[in-house]
Amino acid sequence: MIGNAIVSQSGGPTGVINASLVGVIEEARKCKQIKKLYGAIHAVSGIRKEHFIDLKKLSAKTLAKVAVSPSSALGSSRDKPDEAYCAQVLEVFKKRDIRYFFYIGGNDSANTCYIINEMADKVGYDLRAFHVPKTVDNDLLVTDHCPGFGTAAKFVACAVMGDDLDNRALPGVKIDVVMGRHAGFLTGAAALAKQRQDDGPHLVYLPERPITMEKFIADIDGVYKRLGRCVIAVSEGICDVDHVTWAEKLAANAERDSHGNVQLSGTGALADFLAGQIKGKLGIKRVRADTFGYLQRSFAGLQSKVDAKEARMCGRKAVKFAMKEDNGSVAMKRIGSGKNYGVEYFRTELKNVAEKTKSVPDEYINAEGNGMTKAFIEYAMPLVGGLPQTEYLGGCPKV
Amino acid sequence: MIGNAIVSQSGGPTGVINASLVGVIEEARKCKQIKKLYGAIHAVSGIRKEHFIDLKKLSAKTLAKVAVSPSSALGSSRDKPDEAYCAQVLEVFKKRDIRYFFYIGGNDSANTCYIINEMADKVGYDLRAFHVPKTVDNDLLVTDHCPGFGTAAKFVACAVMGDDLDNRALPGVKIDVVMGRHAGFLTGAAALAKQRQDDGPHLVYLPERPITMEKFIADIDGVYKRLGRCVIAVSEGICDVDHVTWAEKLAANAERDSHGNVQLSGTGALADFLAGQIKGKLGIKRVRADTFGYLQRSFAGLQSKVDAKEARMCGRKAVKFAMKEDNGSVAMKRIGSGKNYGVEYFRTELKNVAEKTKSVPDEYINAEGNGMTKAFIEYAMPLVGGLPQTEYLGGCPKV
């Protein structure tokens, strides 16, 4: 099938979503079936407005810079298209003779691809809408892991690693709040920071393990009494045993102070609340809290090499699969572990990925629900593409 | 003068304070005048408790790892020694035949060196207490800039660079709160992130330029109306025109440290307060705020090469100067600019550095008091040792 193609990026940016974009571009340029290659600015919103740029005109130098740039080079959108919205998108596709649509995003984007494909089928318009996975949350089904996770995990691990050394130098309790509303993979990545037996994070809390404030405080008290310090990684989606997130409970109070909208990322409210609880209940003076916020998905100059390579390949494979087969989503299967780590790429049905999410499996979380297992470290470590090695001298023998 | 030596690290950690430590160690090992080389754990507090380790025993491999590790490998302390405290330190020096004391820290550490030197002089004990500068704040006198600043500035620039691209992808108002209680150098470093004409940060606020909330809001309104988005770097020390910091006004019951200062880092309160003001007064829906917190001084794996080299040289020069001359502090003089940038190291009197601070000079701040000048960029850019180059495609011509 010969026609034009569109590529676009949706949802929260990542450190390698542009590597996937470049993968799509470099593969699409080789395809004789693809005449024009449009980039839609600001995702579906840009398609509806026909805000397109010509991606075949970009120089190799520009593409090389795009591939290493964080965030979404084509812009993004939080629009969640309904049937009417998708119908408008399809009209633009028809008008511009778009036969291939490559949509880089999370499970919502897979769903958009699914809806548009179904619509096109109904009216007999030949279209292949392909989903290219991306998310720092690592919560898509079918694929072993998601492009974007490895880079965000590397950021979190490096941040907690340095933070733990900072906490050794000036001891106290330190809380680091990490992204991940429903899935705790990224918070779990904090555990990759551990190099020495008594390194932090000493406690890790995921949305998958509801916890009472009493247990949370008791855990910290235990570590602090043992080590004289405590570094804690907490997911922004941490929730109470009634399954209501602490951020939500807190937001109810915040609204009474008429502080405006409360969201999870881009606010330090949860971190400050937790620090306040620890100070109040344990009487520890030096309690600090940082919220990693948008840095963990958009820090310039930091990519996991493995993640960047896989993200690019996912983009390329989407084009290859679309040429040979039909619509679908790209997924990765892990082959080998440790130094023999590698992946194979395959096509899966859009409906297997659309609107669904994955949680951190039980075998990756310790029995206490406050730390990660060796199995998780083995799963996540190859994805960050190496971490810095550090040294602390305070443990050397006294003279 | 032949005797033993102590080296120690004080105050807030930085990304290269360990490079200075390694510089002291490698130079001290060459000196015949130095018999034993002790590392004091947790600064003056460790000296008082005689918590020492033998730094001559460390392997080259260990030293190489120390040099690239963030935070203070010997631990730190926030103790601000008075005369009685210093007298105890001097007693330990006498007992252990310490003739050389290398103290890596800020202006408080220079003052501690000064006091102990004076005391030693009074009782006729031959001592050379040498100060090695470090601070992410870049606020020491005499020296052109401080080891630690370049690395923190690189972190801030990379963070804002990625954050600005994130803000292009999903437009709104974004506030980034940066360390720097009294001096705005590090907040100013956010301006290094700008590569394109309309790149953020669009506004930069330093403690050196008091500002009303009305002006702050009006500035943001202007940028937002013009660009449809706005990225703002704000110093944690931002203050109102009555010279009271907003953080202080905000935190009636805020925690105070041993220096009587309100806790600014390790809390997201200021950022959230500012976001609330913008939402409330401008009715903009997507307003986000991040506080860079401890990450900007301790992120693992991120060093400015220039900063790391200079920090190491400052450590080495302290030893060299102490052997040939007397007590003092190491300072840097800039020679050349741009690609010809370099420094010369020299010795200055402790009293020139002790307890004093430097502010951002007027010529580095724009007339409006909400941005940095070209002169500042020329000053700061060589110190970060290179920044990533990025690309955004949303500005390409429409087709």
Interface residues (C-beta under 8 A of the other chain):
Chain A: Q9 G12 P13 G15 Y38 G39 I41 H42 H51 F52 I53 D54 L58 T62 K65 V66 V68 S69 P70 S71 S72 A73 L74 G75 S76 S77 R78 C158 A159 M161 G162 D163 L165 D166 R168 A169 L170 K174 A193 S258 H259 G260 N261 Q263 S265 G266 T267 G268 A269 A271 D272 A275 K279 K285 V287 R288 A289 D290 T291 F292 G293 Y294 L295 R297 S298 F299 A300 G301 L302 L387 P388 Q389 T390 E391 Y392 L393 G394 C396 P397 K398 V399
Chain B: Q9 G12 P13 G15 N18 Y38 G39 I41 H42 H51 F52 I53 D54 L58 T62 K65 V66 V68 S69 P70 S71 S72 A73 L74 G75 S76 S77 R78 C158 A159 M161 G162 D163 L165 D166 R168 A169 L170 K174 A193 E255 S265 G266 T267 G268 A269 A271 D272 A275 G276 K279 G280 K285 V287 R288 A289 D290 T291 F292 G293 Y294 L295 R297 S298 F299 A300 G301 L302 L387 P388 Q389 T390 E391 Y392 L393 G394 C396 P397 K398 V399
